[in-house]
């Protein structure tokens, strides 16, 4: 079990729940970062007294520094400061809870510093999975997934000494707020509709990704990277109840599943306490009162983002960075009411056609692919 953590993205949904778990487990928080949430970061810093607080928005960081002048917390601004937060000597585990490509460089920095990575930033592995996993092997850094689906798989493979025994990883998917709708019906949905997830409370970007099923596509790519398996061995099933968080099918026909309430504090806690399990004050899953558990195939015609993600996974190279960068930019436009719901997959597909794919890319080529994809979405 870790004793001291740093949280990249402390003011977001995962970050706030990580602070809840840290408080329950008696962990020290050495560093916390956010984008521009001055008031929330001030409140968190006064409560947890980190050595370092970072806001990537530099004017906001200056404001925070004034507010925290009476404390011992050092305040830094800018994206480069994320790497300092990720590499503090006293930190044992770095929780990467930032959203998007911004998490890639600090995650690599934490890996080079041989930290345990509690990975909640899927874009890191989606865009640069080979680089990240190779770096983790090289420096001996441990990656423990925080996403509920990947935590479930991680728990289900604990007794698997030979990964060749795995036949298939089965990621469960709630289906989002538009499950069962036709393509035309989905196209009429608004931003307010897309932000009404049936089971989970998350930030707006990931909630929209759940509505398009892009989130599940990104998780398919993440699972391929984490467990070094081809796309053919990673599948998706719709499970509306979000009780079964994912499953692993073995070559002898056995299928292991991890069940639990839809509460992100469960996988966060496991990432903090692994290889042990900490006491949890929350109500456990009651099988006698939970609803019937159902499973169905995803609809890739009504929700083309899942298909686009699988195509990028097959292409390899920078295709996944192009997919992710285009999606981030398209979702940003959707949340700003500048495009419609169906424009998200349309623009992602457009970027995939226009931006050349580079095989075996280095970090700079991955970052360049991300920038080019965003420009393609914006028509620049």
C-alpha positions in Angstrom: 0.0 0.0 0.0 1.2 3.5 -0.8 1.5 6.2 1.9 1.9 9.4 -0.1 0.2 10.3 -3.4 0.1 13.0 -6.0 -3.1 13.7 -7.9 -3.0 15.1 -11.4 -6.5 16.5 -11.8 -7.6 16.8 -8.2 -10.6 19.0 -8.9 -12.4 16.7 -11.4 -14.7 13.8 -10.6 -12.0 11.2 -10.2 -9.7 13.6 -8.4 -12.3 14.5 -5.8 -13.2 10.9 -5.2 -9.5 10.0 -4.9 -9.2 12.6 -2.1 -12.2 11.0 -0.4 -10.4 7.6 -0.5 -7.1 9.2 0.6 -8.7 10.7 3.6 -10.4 7.4 4.5 -7.1 5.5 4.2 -5.0 8.1 5.9 -2.8 8.9 2.9 -0.8 12.0 2.6 -1.3 14.1 -0.5 2.0 15.6 -1.6 0.8 17.4 -4.8 -2.4 18.2 -6.6 -3.0 19.8 -9.9 -5.9 21.2 -11.9 -6.6 23.5 -14.9 -8.2 26.7 -13.6 -10.4 25.9 -10.6 -9.0 28.4 -8.2 -11.7 28.2 -5.5 -11.9 24.4 -5.4 -8.1 24.0 -5.5 -7.8 26.5 -2.6 -10.3 24.5 -0.5 -8.5 21.3 -1.3 -5.1 22.7 -0.5 -6.3 24.0 2.8 -7.8 20.7 3.7 -5.0 18.4 2.6 -2.0 20.7 2.9 0.0 19.5 -0.1 3.6 20.5 -0.7 2.8 21.6 -4.2 -0.4 22.9 -6.0 -0.4 23.4 -9.7 -2.9 25.2 -12.0 -2.0 24.9 -15.7 -3.8 28.2 -16.3 -1.1 30.6 -15.3 -3.3 33.6 -14.4 -5.4 31.3 -12.2 -2.1 30.0 -10.6 -1.1 33.6 -9.7 -4.5 34.1 -8.1 -4.1 30.8 -6.2 -0.6 31.8 -5.0 -2.1 34.9 -3.4 -4.9 33.0 -1.8 -2.5 30.4 -0.3 0.3 32.8 0.7 -0.5 32.1 4.4 0.2 28.3 3.9 3.3 26.2 3.3 1.9 25.0 -0.1 4.1 26.0 -3.1 2.0 27.1 -6.1 3.2 26.7 -9.7 1.5 27.5 -13.0 1.7 26.1 -16.6 1.7 22.6 -18.1 5.4 22.0 -17.4 4.7 22.1 -13.7 2.6 18.9 -14.1 5.8 17.0 -14.4 7.2 18.4 -11.2 4.0 17.4 -9.4 4.3 13.9 -10.9 7.9 13.4 -9.7 8.1 14.6 -6.1 10.6 12.3 -4.3 8.2 11.5 -1.4 5.3 10.5 -3.7 4.8 6.7 -4.1 1.7 6.8 -6.3 0.7 9.3 -9.0 -3.0 9.3 -9.8 -3.3 10.5 -13.4 -6.9 11.8 -13.4 -6.5 14.7 -15.9 -8.6 14.4 -19.1 -7.0 14.2 -22.5 -3.5 14.3 -24.0 -2.3 16.7 -21.3 -1.7 13.6 -19.1 0.9 12.0 -21.4 4.1 13.9 -20.6 3.6 13.9 -16.8 2.8 10.2 -16.9 6.0 9.5 -18.7 7.9 11.7 -16.2 6.4 9.7 -13.3 7.3 6.4 -15.0 10.9 7.6 -15.4 10.9 8.5 -11.7 9.7 4.9 -11.0 6.4 5.8 -9.4 3.4 3.6 -9.3 0.9 5.0 -11.8 -2.8 4.8 -10.8 -4.0 5.3 -14.3 -7.3 7.1 -14.9 -6.2 9.0 -18.0 -6.9 6.5 -20.8 -5.7 8.9 -23.5 -2.1 8.2 -22.4 -2.3 4.6 -23.4 -4.6 5.3 -26.4 -2.2 7.7 -28.0 1.2 6.4 -26.9 0.6 2.9 -25.5 3.7 1.3 -26.8 5.9 4.1 -25.6 4.3 4.2 -22.2 4.4 0.4 -21.6 8.0 0.1 -22.9 9.0 2.9 -20.5 7.2 1.2 -17.6 9.2 -2.0 -18.4 12.4 -0.1 -18.7 12.1 1.8 -15.5 10.3 -0.8 -13.4 7.2 1.5 -12.9 4.0 -0.2 -12.0 0.7 0.7 -13.7 -2.5 0.0 -11.9 -5.7 0.9 -13.8 -8.3 3.0 -12.2 -11.1 2.9 -14.8 -13.7 0.5 -13.5 -13.5 -1.8 -16.5 -9.7 -2.1 -16.5 -9.6 -2.4 -12.8 -12.1 -5.3 -13.1 -9.9 -7.0 -15.7 -6.8 -6.3 -13.6 -8.4 -8.1 -10.7 -9.6 -11.0 -12.8 -6.1 -11.8 -14.1 -4.4 -11.7 -10.8 -4.0 -15.5 -10.7 -3.1 -15.7 -14.4 0.7 -16.4 -14.7 0.6 -16.9 -18.4 -1.3 -14.4 -20.5 -1.5 -17.0 -23.3 -4.3 -18.5 -21.1 -6.5 -15.5 -21.8 -8.9 -16.1 -24.7 -10.7 -12.8 -24.5 -11.2 -9.6 -22.5 -14.9 -8.6 -22.3 -15.4 -4.9 -21.5 -18.9 -4.0 -20.3 -20.6 -0.8 -21.4 -23.7 0.8 -20.0 -24.7 2.0 -23.5 -25.0 5.6 -22.3 -28.2 7.7 -22.3 -29.1 6.9 -25.9 -29.1 3.1 -25.8 -31.7 1.5 -28.0 -32.1 4.6 -30.3 -31.7 4.5 -34.0 -29.1 6.6 -35.8 -31.7 9.2 -36.8 -33.1 9.4 -33.2 -29.6 9.8 -31.8 -28.9 12.7 -34.2 -31.8 14.7 -32.6 -30.3 14.5 -29.1 -28.9 17.7 -27.5 -26.0 18.5 -25.2 -28.3 18.3 -22.2 -29.5 14.9 -23.3 -25.9 13.6 -23.8 -24.9 14.7 -20.3 -27.5 12.5 -18.6 -25.6 9.3 -18.0 -27.8 6.6 -16.5 -25.4 5.2 -13.9 -22.3 7.3 -13.4 -21.5 10.9 -12.4 -18.5 12.1 -14.4 -17.1 15.2 -16.1 -18.7 16.5 -19.3 -16.1 15.3 -21.7 -16.2 11.6 -20.6 -20.0 11.7 -20.3 -20.3 12.8 -23.9 -17.8 10.1 -24.9 -20.1 7.6 -23.1 -23.0 8.8 -25.1 -21.2 8.4 -28.4 -19.5 5.1 -27.2 -16.2 6.6 -28.0 -15.3 6.1 -24.4 -15.7 2.3 -24.9 -13.6 2.5 -28.1 -10.8 4.2 -26.2 -11.1 1.6 -23.5 -10.7 -1.2 -26.1 -7.4 0.4 -27.2 -6.3 0.9 -23.6 -7.0 -2.8 -22.8 -5.0 -3.8 -25.8 -2.0 -1.8 -24.6 -2.3 -2.8 -20.9 -2.5 -6.5 -21.6 -0.6 -6.6 -24.9 -3.4 -8.3 -26.7 -4.6 -7.9 -30.3 -8.0 -6.3 -31.1 -9.5 -9.8 -31.8 -9.1 -10.6 -28.1 -10.9 -7.6 -26.8 -14.7 -7.3 -27.1 -17.5 -5.1 -25.8 -20.9 -6.0 -24.4 -23.7 -3.7 -23.4 -24.6 -4.2 -19.7 -27.1 -1.6 -18.6 -26.9 -2.1 -14.9 -23.1 -1.4 -14.5 -22.8 -4.1 -11.9 -20.5 -6.4 -13.8 -17.5 -4.2 -14.5 -15.8 -6.5 -17.0 -14.9 -10.1 -17.6 -12.0 -12.3 -18.7 -12.6 -15.5 -20.7 -9.9 -18.1 -20.4 -9.0 -20.7 -23.0 -10.5 -23.5 -20.9 -13.9 -21.8 -21.1 -13.9 -20.3 -17.6 -15.2 -16.7 -17.4 -14.2 -14.6 -14.4 -16.1 -11.3 -13.7 -15.7 -8.5 -11.1 -19.0 -7.2 -9.7 -19.6 -4.2 -7.6 -21.8 -1.1 -7.1 -21.2 1.7 -9.7 -18.9 3.6 -7.4 -15.5 4.8 -8.7 -14.2 4.8 -5.2 -13.9 1.0 -5.4 -11.3 0.9 -8.2 -9.6 4.0 -6.8 -9.2 2.3 -3.4 -7.9 -0.9 -5.0 -5.3 1.1 -6.9 -4.2 2.8 -3.7 -4.0 -0.4 -1.6 -2.9 -3.0 -4.2 -1.8 -5.8 -3.6 -3.9 -5.5 -0.5 -7.5 -4.5 0.0 -8.5 -1.7 2.3 -11.6 -1.6 4.5 -14.4 0.1 2.7 -17.0 2.1 4.7 -19.5 2.1 1.7 -22.4 -0.2 1.4 -21.4 -3.4 -0.5 -23.2 -4.9 -3.4 -26.4 -6.7 -2.3 -27.1 -9.5 -4.8 -30.6 -9.9 -3.4 -31.6 -6.4 -4.2 -29.7 -5.6 -7.4 -31.7 -5.7 -10.7 -31.5 -8.6 -13.2 -28.2 -8.5 -15.1 -28.6 -8.3 -18.9 -26.1 -8.3 -21.8 -26.4 -7.2 -25.4 -24.3 -6.5 -28.5 -23.3 -2.9 -29.1 -24.9 -1.1 -32.1 -22.0 0.2 -34.2 -24.3 1.7 -36.8 -26.1 4.0 -34.5 -22.9 4.7 -32.6 -20.1 4.8 -35.2 -17.4 6.1 -32.8 -16.9 2.5 -31.5 -16.3 1.3 -35.0 -13.9 4.2 -35.7 -11.9 3.4 -32.6 -11.6 -0.2 -33.5 -10.5 0.8 -37.0 -7.8 3.0 -35.5 -6.7 0.2 -33.3 -6.3 -2.0 -36.3 -4.3 0.6 -38.2 -1.9 1.1 -35.3 0.9 3.8 -35.3 -0.4 7.3 -34.9 -4.0 6.4 -35.9 -5.1 6.2 -32.3 -3.5 9.6 -31.5 -5.4 11.0 -34.5 -8.6 9.5 -33.3 -8.2 10.8 -29.8 -7.1 14.3 -30.8 -10.0 14.7 -33.3 -12.5 13.4 -30.7 -11.3 15.7 -28.0 -11.6 18.7 -30.4 -15.0 17.6 -31.7 -16.4 17.0 -28.2 -15.1 20.5 -27.2 -17.1 22.0 -30.1 -20.1 20.0 -29.2 -20.0 21.2 -25.5 -19.7 24.7 -26.8 -22.9 24.2 -28.9 -21.0 24.7 -32.1 -21.7 21.3 -33.7 -24.4 18.6 -33.4 -24.1 15.1 -31.9 -23.5 13.3 -35.2 -20.9 15.8 -36.1 -18.6 14.2 -33.6 -18.0 10.9 -35.4 -18.2 12.8 -38.8 -15.3 15.0 -37.8 -13.3 12.2 -36.2 -13.7 10.2 -39.5 -12.7 13.3 -41.5 -9.4 13.6 -39.5 -8.7 9.9 -39.9 -8.9 10.4 -43.7 -6.9 13.6 -43.9 -4.0 13.0 -41.4 -1.3 10.5 -42.5 -0.6 7.6 -40.2 3.0 7.1 -39.1 4.0 3.6 -38.0 6.3 3.1 -35.0 6.1 6.8 -34.0 8.3 8.5 -31.4 6.8 11.0 -28.9 7.2 14.0 -31.1 5.4 12.2 -34.0 2.6 11.3 -31.7 2.2 14.9 -30.5 2.3 16.1 -34.1 -0.4 13.7 -35.1 -2.6 15.0 -32.2 -2.1 18.6 -33.4 -2.8 17.7 -37.0 -6.0 15.9 -36.0 -7.3 18.9 -34.1 -6.5 21.2 -37.1 -8.4 18.8 -39.4 -11.5 19.0 -37.1 -11.3 22.8 -37.1 -10.8 22.9 -40.9 -7.4 24.6 -40.6 
